[in-house]
Amino acid sequence: MQLRLASFDSRGKLVCSRSTGYQLLTLEKDQEYVVMNLDSRLLSFPLYVCCNFLYTSPHSDHRPDSSEPESAAHAAS
């Protein structure tokens, strides 16, 4: 995931810009994670926030440590 934040003045000039860069997160159900701490003295509203997520969810009947995909790949080669 990546989070980008920008704040502009009344003339459209960029006042503040922050980015987390890409991060790999593994979260459990209802788990919270602080992605970015902001200094309210540097920000003005409105804030423009852009979030990029790639969400994957393991199937309940398939474990990530299973060798099933590797076995299929070896059999095909």
C-alpha positions in Angstrom: 0.0 0.0 0.0 1.0 3.6 -0.5 -0.5 6.8 1.0 0.1 10.2 -0.5 -1.2 13.5 1.0 -1.1 17.0 -0.4 -2.3 20.4 0.9 -2.6 23.6 -1.3 -3.1 27.3 -0.4 -5.9 29.4 -1.8 -3.9 30.1 -5.0 -3.3 26.4 -5.7 0.3 26.5 -4.6 1.5 23.2 -2.9 1.9 23.9 0.8 2.7 20.4 2.1 3.2 17.0 0.4 3.9 13.7 2.2 4.2 10.1 1.0 4.7 6.8 2.8 6.3 5.1 -0.2 5.2 1.5 -0.8 4.7 -0.6 2.3 3.8 -4.3 2.7 1.4 -4.9 5.5 -0.2 -8.0 6.9 -3.2 -7.2 9.1 -5.5 -9.4 11.1 -9.2 -8.8 11.4 -9.9 -5.4 13.1 -6.2 -4.7 13.5 -5.2 -1.0 13.2 -1.8 0.3 11.9 -0.6 3.9 11.9 0.6 4.7 8.4 1.5 8.4 8.7 1.6 10.9 11.6 0.8 14.4 10.6 1.8 17.8 12.1 -1.4 19.9 12.1 0.7 23.1 12.0 1.9 22.3 8.5 -1.5 21.4 7.1 -4.4 23.4 5.7 -7.7 22.1 4.6 -8.8 20.7 2.3 -6.4 17.8 2.2 -6.1 15.6 -0.8 -5.4 12.0 0.1 -4.5 9.3 -2.4 -4.4 5.7 -1.3 -3.2 2.7 -3.4 -4.0 -0.7 -2.0 -3.5 -4.2 -3.3 -5.7 -6.5 -1.2 -5.2 -10.2 -1.2 -7.0 -12.7 1.0 -6.0 -16.3 1.6 -8.7 -18.8 0.9 -9.9 -20.6 4.0 -9.1 -24.0 2.5 -5.6 -23.0 1.1 -2.6 -22.1 3.3 0.1 -19.8 1.9 2.8 -22.3 3.0 1.2 -25.1 0.9 3.5 -26.5 -1.8 0.5 -27.2 -4.1 1.3 -24.4 -6.6 5.0 -25.4 -6.8 4.1 -29.1 -7.4 1.8 -28.0 -10.3 4.6 -25.8 -11.8 7.1 -28.7 -11.6 4.7 -31.1 -13.2 4.2 -28.8 -16.1 7.9 -28.3 -16.9 
